[in-house]
Structure formats: structure tokens, C-alpha cells
């Protein structure tokens, strides 16, 4: 079923930054990303890390919607879009190819842009994550747990939509309610902004923490504009640059059809069951009725 967007005349965009797509996992919202990519004609596309999730990649899970994203990127390349691939932690094996140039595709650890007389620094951001630096095994364990959380969330939201209720986000609620999570995000933003300022950049663009942002962060000698492209798991966001301005783009779920938006229930629970069995997780009893009641009384 085709998306309800009219793609006959795609929008021309000077620069697009996307990150944290996590292709190869059931959490990735590749269908939404595909509908977005079909709607634009970027001059420059920056893939800012964690595009393919090599940490959790399995040969048996690579749906057609994920392959469409790869094909879409190659279509951009064939139409003379300059594509930069900046590896993140989940696709860190690509870093061995840093410096590689294949036609319009360039693999780099960072991208430096000169826009309107200002220097813009683009990188994934995992280098400034303390967990990544000192406890890689913990970070990988957390990635598995997050993927499982999204699967459970998808199952609950499937029933909420059927009952005419609003979606809920487990991950967002956890991030907002856990003080350490809020502190981590603030610390990450402050650290990145200060280092960018020390390097002479007025704007810095990251991904990694799945938290879209556009803010001025105070530093020792003034402030730095901090931008984060978010993710294509829950937030469905990208950064766009046009006519001298950066904007944070939010893809609306209404922009693609319900048939694409809602997974088949049998397929959804088969994926969930297989994920749980493969990881030898203890099956948790989830009180769906109380979850639905809680959502309805918000």
C-alpha cells in the first residue's frame, strides 16, 4: 500500500542528517524512514552513525523494508547526492573503511561543514559516552534490553491503537523519570558543546543518545548551538539545512498508511517470542489490562 504522501514532487533539501536507524533490528522503523526519504531530494546526506546495527545483526532478520533503505541510499548516490557515512558504535566495524571514497560515497569519522561563515562539526557522539569508553559489555547489554523494551512497547501499542487509544512510549517515560538518565543526557550535551567550542566550532551535530534537540548550550566563552538528529526507532526525526537555517524535522506517523504503520499481530508476537527465546530471557507476565487502563486515565 502506498504512503498517503504525494511524492511526485520531492522537496529539495541542501543537507539532511539522519542517525540511529538500527537496521537489522525489529525496533527499527524503516518503513517510516523510507517514506521520508522518498519525499526529499538532498544535495548532501549525512548518515551519522548506527545506521546498521551490527551488534544485534542476524541473517534471519533483514526484512524488505530494511533493504529498501539501502536501495534508497544508492538511488541518492546515482543521482549525484553526496553521501557521508559517519560510523557509530553499533556499526563501528565500518570504521576500518574510514577515508574510503567510492564515487559520491565517503566514509569519515567526522564531517566539517562551512556554512554561512560558521564551522559546523558533525560526528556520532559515542566517543564522549563514558559507558562506551569503560564498559562496552554493559553498553551492548543495554542495547539488547532496549530492543526488547521496544518490542514489548510495540505489542502494547498495537492493542492501544485497536481500542482507539493513544500510543505510549515506555522508553520516553523511563528517560524522563530516571534522574540518572536525565543527568546523562545533560552531561553529554554540555561535554560535546564545550569540546566543540574549544575546537572553534559554533555548531555541533550528534546522534547516539536518541534524543532530538536544537538548543544553545552555555560554554566558557559564550554558547554553542547543539543539534541532535534523534533516531528512527521512536522519534522519527532528522536535521535539515536550507536557506542558511537548520531545522529539526519530525516525521508524522499519519504520513504513511495504517497498513504500513501497524504490523501484523501474528508476525509481531512471533518476533517477540523468538527474541525472548534466543536471548534466554525469563518470560515476564505483563498485565496488559492495567497498562491499557493506565493509558486511558492519563
WOFEN-V36199 format. One record per residue. RES is the residue in one small letter. PHI is phi in radians with two decimals (none if undefined). OMEGA is omega as a letter, one per 40 degrees, with the letter a starting at -180 (* if undefined). BURIAL is + if it has 24 or more other ideal C-beta (glycine too) atoms within 12 Angstrom, else -. Layout:
BEGIN
res=RES phi=PHI omega=OMEGA burial=BURIAL
res=RES phi=PHI omega=OMEGA burial=BURIAL
END
This chain:
BEGIN
res=x phi=none omega=a burial=-
res=x phi=-1.33 omega=i burial=-
res=x phi=-1.15 omega=i burial=+
res=x phi=-1.39 omega=i burial=-
res=x phi=-1.29 omega=i burial=+
res=x phi=-1.54 omega=a burial=-
res=x phi=-1.66 omega=a burial=-
res=x phi=-1.06 omega=i burial=-
res=x phi=-2.15 omega=a burial=-
res=x phi=-1.20 omega=i burial=-
res=x phi=-1.26 omega=i burial=-
res=x phi=-1.51 omega=a burial=-
res=x phi=-2.25 omega=a burial=+
res=x phi=-1.18 omega=a burial=+
res=x phi=-2.40 omega=i burial=+
res=x phi=-2.21 omega=i burial=+
res=x phi=-2.11 omega=i burial=+
res=x phi=-2.22 omega=i burial=+
res=x phi=-2.67 omega=i burial=+
res=x phi=0.94 omega=i burial=+
res=x phi=-1.50 omega=i burial=+
res=x phi=0.99 omega=i burial=+
res=x phi=-1.05 omega=a burial=+
res=x phi=1.69 omega=i burial=+
res=x phi=-2.15 omega=a burial=+
res=x phi=-1.23 omega=i burial=+
res=x phi=-1.37 omega=a burial=+
res=x phi=-1.16 omega=i burial=+
res=x phi=-1.70 omega=a burial=+
res=x phi=-1.13 omega=a burial=+
res=x phi=-1.12 omega=i burial=+
res=x phi=-1.16 omega=i burial=+
res=x phi=-1.12 omega=i burial=+
res=x phi=-1.08 omega=i burial=+
res=x phi=-1.14 omega=i burial=+
res=x phi=-1.21 omega=a burial=+
res=x phi=-1.10 omega=i burial=+
res=x phi=-1.17 omega=a burial=+
res=x phi=-1.59 omega=a burial=+
res=x phi=-2.22 omega=i burial=+
res=x phi=-2.26 omega=a burial=+
res=x phi=-1.44 omega=i burial=+
res=x phi=-1.35 omega=i burial=+
res=x phi=-2.28 omega=i burial=+
res=x phi=-2.11 omega=i burial=+
res=x phi=-1.90 omega=i burial=+
res=x phi=-1.62 omega=a burial=+
res=x phi=-1.63 omega=i burial=+
res=x phi=1.63 omega=i burial=+
res=x phi=0.98 omega=i burial=+
res=x phi=-1.32 omega=i burial=+
res=x phi=-1.89 omega=a burial=+
res=x phi=-1.54 omega=a burial=+
res=x phi=-1.25 omega=i burial=+
res=x phi=-1.02 omega=a burial=+
res=x phi=-2.00 omega=a burial=+
res=x phi=-1.16 omega=i burial=+
res=x phi=-2.32 omega=a burial=-
res=x phi=-1.04 omega=a burial=-
res=x phi=-1.34 omega=i burial=-
res=x phi=-2.11 omega=i burial=+
res=x phi=-2.62 omega=a burial=-
res=x phi=-1.17 omega=a burial=+
res=x phi=-1.03 omega=a burial=-
res=x phi=-1.11 omega=i burial=+
res=x phi=-1.30 omega=i burial=+
res=x phi=-1.13 omega=i burial=-
res=x phi=-1.07 omega=i burial=+
res=x phi=-1.14 omega=i burial=+
res=x phi=-1.07 omega=i burial=+
res=x phi=-1.10 omega=i burial=-
res=x phi=-1.11 omega=i burial=+
res=x phi=-1.12 omega=i burial=+
res=x phi=-1.17 omega=i burial=-
res=x phi=-1.12 omega=i burial=-
res=x phi=-1.03 omega=a burial=+
res=x phi=-1.04 omega=a burial=+
res=x phi=-1.21 omega=a burial=-
res=x phi=-1.76 omega=i burial=-
res=x phi=1.27 omega=i burial=-
res=x phi=-1.30 omega=i burial=+
res=x phi=-1.42 omega=a burial=+
res=x phi=-1.99 omega=i burial=+
res=x phi=-1.84 omega=i burial=+
res=x phi=-1.88 omega=i burial=+
res=x phi=-1.86 omega=a burial=+
res=x phi=-1.11 omega=i burial=+
res=x phi=-1.94 omega=a burial=+
res=x phi=-1.34 omega=a burial=+
res=x phi=-1.33 omega=i burial=+
res=x phi=-2.13 omega=a burial=+
res=x phi=-1.11 omega=i burial=+
res=x phi=-1.11 omega=i burial=-
res=x phi=-1.21 omega=a burial=+
res=x phi=-1.12 omega=i burial=+
res=x phi=-1.17 omega=a burial=-
res=x phi=-1.80 omega=i burial=-
res=x phi=-1.00 omega=a burial=-
res=x phi=1.71 omega=i burial=-
res=x phi=-1.30 omega=i burial=-
res=x phi=-2.22 omega=i burial=-
res=x phi=-2.19 omega=a burial=-
res=x phi=1.07 omega=a burial=-
res=x phi=-1.55 omega=i burial=-
res=x phi=-1.73 omega=i burial=+
res=x phi=-2.30 omega=i burial=+
res=x phi=-1.78 omega=a burial=+
res=x phi=-2.43 omega=i burial=+
res=x phi=-1.32 omega=i burial=+
res=x phi=-2.70 omega=i burial=+
res=x phi=-2.21 omega=i burial=+
res=x phi=-1.95 omega=a burial=-
res=x phi=-2.03 omega=i burial=+
res=x phi=-1.91 omega=a burial=-
res=x phi=-2.24 omega=i burial=+
res=x phi=1.03 omega=i burial=-
res=x phi=1.42 omega=i burial=-
res=x phi=-2.04 omega=i burial=-
res=x phi=-1.64 omega=a burial=-
res=x phi=-2.06 omega=a burial=+
res=x phi=-1.90 omega=a burial=+
res=x phi=-2.06 omega=i burial=+
res=x phi=-2.73 omega=a burial=+
res=x phi=-1.19 omega=i burial=+
res=x phi=2.05 omega=a burial=+
res=x phi=-1.17 omega=i burial=+
res=x phi=-1.13 omega=a burial=+
res=x phi=-1.86 omega=i burial=+
res=x phi=-1.73 omega=a burial=+
res=x phi=-1.06 omega=i burial=-
res=x phi=-1.08 omega=i burial=+
res=x phi=-1.18 omega=a burial=+
res=x phi=-1.30 omega=a burial=-
res=x phi=-2.03 omega=a burial=-
res=x phi=-2.46 omega=a burial=-
res=x phi=-1.09 omega=i burial=-
res=x phi=-1.13 omega=i burial=-
res=x phi=-1.22 omega=i burial=-
res=x phi=-1.13 omega=i burial=+
res=x phi=-1.19 omega=i burial=-
res=x phi=-1.11 omega=i burial=-
res=x phi=-1.12 omega=i burial=+
res=x phi=-1.11 omega=i burial=+
res=x phi=-1.13 omega=i burial=+
res=x phi=-1.11 omega=i burial=-
res=x phi=-1.15 omega=i burial=+
res=x phi=-1.07 omega=i burial=+
res=x phi=-1.15 omega=i burial=+
res=x phi=-1.06 omega=i burial=+
res=x phi=-1.14 omega=i burial=+
res=x phi=-1.09 omega=i burial=+
res=x phi=-1.09 omega=i burial=+
res=x phi=-1.07 omega=i burial=+
res=x phi=-1.10 omega=i burial=+
res=x phi=-1.11 omega=i burial=+
res=x phi=-1.12 omega=a burial=+
res=x phi=-1.14 omega=i burial=+
res=x phi=-1.02 omega=a burial=+
res=x phi=-1.29 omega=i burial=+
res=x phi=-1.06 omega=i burial=+
res=x phi=-1.13 omega=i burial=-
res=x phi=-1.11 omega=a burial=-
res=x phi=-1.63 omega=i burial=-
res=x phi=1.35 omega=i burial=-
res=x phi=-1.66 omega=i burial=-
res=x phi=-1.43 omega=i burial=-
res=x phi=-1.15 omega=i burial=+
res=x phi=-2.19 omega=a burial=+
res=x phi=-2.13 omega=i burial=+
res=x phi=-1.07 omega=a burial=+
res=x phi=-1.08 omega=a burial=+
res=x phi=-1.11 omega=i burial=+
res=x phi=-1.14 omega=i burial=-
res=x phi=-1.14 omega=a burial=-
res=x phi=-1.06 omega=a burial=+
res=x phi=-1.35 omega=a burial=-
res=x phi=-1.62 omega=a burial=-
res=x phi=-1.63 omega=a burial=-
res=x phi=-1.05 omega=a burial=-
res=x phi=-1.13 omega=i burial=-
res=x phi=-1.17 omega=i burial=-
res=x phi=-1.10 omega=i burial=-
res=x phi=-1.11 omega=i burial=-
res=x phi=-1.09 omega=a burial=+
res=x phi=-1.06 omega=a burial=+
res=x phi=-1.09 omega=a burial=-
res=x phi=-1.14 omega=i burial=-
res=x phi=-1.06 omega=a burial=+
res=x phi=-1.09 omega=a burial=+
res=x phi=-1.11 omega=a burial=+
res=x phi=-1.11 omega=a burial=+
res=x phi=-1.08 omega=a burial=+
res=x phi=-1.13 omega=a burial=+
res=x phi=-1.16 omega=i burial=+
res=x phi=-1.14 omega=i burial=+
res=x phi=-1.07 omega=i burial=+
res=x phi=-1.09 omega=i burial=+
res=x phi=-1.08 omega=a burial=-
res=x phi=-1.57 omega=i burial=-
res=x phi=1.51 omega=i burial=-
res=x phi=-1.73 omega=i burial=+
res=x phi=-1.64 omega=i burial=+
res=x phi=-2.38 omega=i burial=+
res=x phi=-2.28 omega=a burial=+
res=x phi=-2.17 omega=i burial=+
res=x phi=-2.28 omega=i burial=+
res=x phi=-2.28 omega=i burial=+
res=x phi=1.31 omega=a burial=+
res=x phi=-1.63 omega=i burial=+
res=x phi=1.01 omega=a burial=+
res=x phi=-2.22 omega=a burial=+
res=x phi=-1.05 omega=a burial=+
res=x phi=-2.75 omega=i burial=+
res=x phi=-2.59 omega=a burial=+
res=x phi=-2.62 omega=i burial=-
res=x phi=-1.65 omega=a burial=-
res=x phi=-1.86 omega=i burial=+
res=x phi=-1.12 omega=i burial=-
res=x phi=-2.30 omega=a burial=+
res=x phi=-1.00 omega=a burial=-
res=x phi=-1.95 omega=i burial=-
res=x phi=2.24 omega=i burial=-
res=x phi=-2.69 omega=i burial=-
res=x phi=-2.22 omega=i burial=+
res=x phi=-1.41 omega=a burial=+
res=x phi=-1.84 omega=i burial=+
res=x phi=-2.13 omega=i burial=+
res=x phi=-2.30 omega=a burial=+
res=x phi=-1.37 omega=i burial=+
res=x phi=1.32 omega=a burial=+
res=x phi=-2.79 omega=i burial=+
res=x phi=-2.08 omega=i burial=+
res=x phi=-1.97 omega=i burial=+
res=x phi=-2.05 omega=a burial=+
res=x phi=-1.38 omega=i burial=+
res=x phi=0.95 omega=a burial=+
res=x phi=-2.20 omega=i burial=+
res=x phi=-2.55 omega=i burial=+
res=x phi=-1.96 omega=i burial=+
res=x phi=-2.21 omega=i burial=+
res=x phi=-2.10 omega=i burial=+
res=x phi=-2.60 omega=i burial=-
res=x phi=0.88 omega=i burial=-
res=x phi=1.40 omega=a burial=-
res=x phi=-2.30 omega=i burial=-
res=x phi=-1.61 omega=i burial=+
res=x phi=-2.32 omega=i burial=-
res=x phi=-1.63 omega=a burial=+
res=x phi=-1.62 omega=i burial=+
res=x phi=-1.99 omega=i burial=-
res=x phi=-1.42 omega=a burial=+
res=x phi=-1.43 omega=a burial=-
res=x phi=-1.12 omega=i burial=+
res=x phi=-1.22 omega=a burial=-
res=x phi=-1.34 omega=i burial=+
res=x phi=-2.35 omega=a burial=+
res=x phi=-1.20 omega=i burial=-
res=x phi=-1.01 omega=i burial=-
res=x phi=-1.12 omega=i burial=-
res=x phi=-1.40 omega=a burial=+
res=x phi=-1.31 omega=a burial=+
res=x phi=-1.77 omega=i burial=-
res=x phi=-1.29 omega=i burial=+
res=x phi=-1.11 omega=a burial=-
res=x phi=-1.06 omega=a burial=-
res=x phi=-1.12 omega=i burial=-
res=x phi=-1.12 omega=a burial=-
res=x phi=-1.04 omega=a burial=+
res=x phi=-1.33 omega=i burial=-
res=x phi=-1.14 omega=i burial=-
res=x phi=-1.09 omega=i burial=+
res=x phi=-1.05 omega=a burial=+
res=x phi=-1.09 omega=a burial=-
res=x phi=-1.11 omega=i burial=-
res=x phi=-1.08 omega=a burial=+
res=x phi=-1.16 omega=a burial=-
res=x phi=-1.17 omega=a burial=-
res=x phi=-1.14 omega=a burial=-
res=x phi=-1.54 omega=i burial=-
res=x phi=0.97 omega=i burial=-
res=x phi=-1.35 omega=i burial=-
res=x phi=-1.36 omega=a burial=-
res=x phi=-1.18 omega=a burial=-
res=x phi=-1.70 omega=i burial=-
res=x phi=-1.46 omega=a burial=-
res=x phi=-1.87 omega=i burial=-
res=x phi=-1.50 omega=a burial=-
res=x phi=-1.11 omega=a burial=-
res=x phi=-1.11 omega=a burial=-
res=x phi=-1.22 omega=i burial=-
res=x phi=-1.13 omega=i burial=+
res=x phi=-1.14 omega=a burial=+
res=x phi=-1.12 omega=i burial=-
res=x phi=-1.09 omega=i burial=-
res=x phi=-1.11 omega=a burial=+
res=x phi=-1.27 omega=a burial=-
res=x phi=-1.77 omega=a burial=-
res=x phi=-1.15 omega=* burial=-
END
